[in-house]
Amino acid sequence: MSESLPVVAQKGSYKVEVEAGKSYWWCSCGKSSKQPFCDGSHKGSAFSPMKYEAIESGTIGFCGCKATGNAPRCDGSHKNLP
């Protein structure tokens, strides 16, 4: 696997309850053991986590395949993966 491509953590979203005013750090490399959030596994790679600031409380679908065009939210891109 190329170091420039993220690992597909799962083909589907991670449904997470978020709280308004809180920040969440989405894993972009796919290697975190705390999916969909960063645990530092990207260190030494070209990847870095993406900050998501919750504007309102509710359930968010965070991307699990790391191929979304709407990071860190799921946009259904996992449906097109092999």
C-alpha positions as CSV (number, residue, x, y, z in Angstrom):
1,M,0.0,0.0,0.0
2,S,1.3,3.4,-0.9
3,E,2.2,5.8,1.9
4,S,0.3,8.5,0.0
5,L,-3.1,6.7,0.2
6,P,-5.1,6.4,3.4
7,V,-6.1,3.1,4.8
8,V,-9.8,2.3,4.4
9,A,-10.8,2.0,8.1
10,Q,-14.3,0.8,7.1
11,K,-16.6,1.1,4.0
12,G,-19.2,3.3,5.6
13,S,-19.6,6.1,8.0
14,Y,-19.1,6.3,11.7
15,K,-22.2,7.7,13.3
16,V,-21.1,9.8,16.2
17,E,-23.1,12.0,18.6
18,V,-21.4,15.4,18.7
19,E,-21.9,18.3,21.1
20,A,-22.3,21.9,20.0
21,G,-19.2,24.0,20.7
22,K,-16.8,21.0,20.9
23,S,-13.9,20.1,18.5
24,Y,-13.3,16.7,17.1
25,W,-10.1,15.6,15.3
26,W,-10.9,13.2,12.4
27,C,-8.4,10.6,11.4
28,S,-7.4,11.1,7.7
29,C,-4.8,8.3,7.5
30,G,-7.1,5.4,8.5
31,K,-4.6,3.9,10.9
32,S,-6.0,5.2,14.2
33,S,-7.3,2.6,16.6
34,K,-9.8,5.2,17.8
35,Q,-11.8,5.6,14.5
36,P,-13.0,7.9,13.3
37,F,-10.8,10.0,15.5
38,C,-7.1,10.6,15.5
39,D,-4.8,8.7,18.0
40,G,-1.5,9.9,16.5
41,S,-0.9,6.9,14.2
42,H,-0.2,9.3,11.3
43,K,3.0,10.6,12.8
44,G,5.9,10.3,10.3
45,S,3.5,10.2,7.4
46,A,2.1,12.8,5.0
47,F,-1.3,12.7,6.8
48,S,-2.6,14.9,9.6
49,P,-5.9,15.0,11.4
50,M,-8.7,17.3,10.4
51,K,-10.5,19.5,13.0
52,Y,-14.3,19.4,13.0
53,E,-16.1,22.0,15.1
54,A,-19.6,21.0,16.0
55,I,-22.0,24.0,15.4
56,E,-24.9,22.1,16.8
57,S,-25.4,18.9,18.8
58,G,-26.6,15.8,16.9
59,T,-25.5,12.7,15.0
60,I,-22.7,13.2,12.4
61,G,-21.6,10.6,9.8
62,F,-17.8,10.8,9.9
63,C,-16.1,9.2,6.8
64,G,-14.7,5.8,7.4
65,C,-13.2,5.0,4.0
66,K,-11.1,8.3,3.9
67,A,-12.1,8.9,0.3
68,T,-14.9,11.5,0.9
69,G,-14.9,14.7,-1.1
70,N,-16.6,16.4,1.9
71,A,-14.0,15.6,4.7
72,P,-14.5,14.8,7.5
73,R,-18.2,14.0,6.7
74,C,-19.3,10.9,4.7
75,D,-20.5,11.7,1.2
76,G,-21.1,8.1,0.1
77,S,-17.7,7.7,-1.7
78,H,-17.4,4.3,0.0
79,K,-20.1,3.0,-2.4
80,N,-17.6,3.4,-5.3
81,L,-14.7,1.6,-3.7
82,P,-13.6,-1.8,-5.0
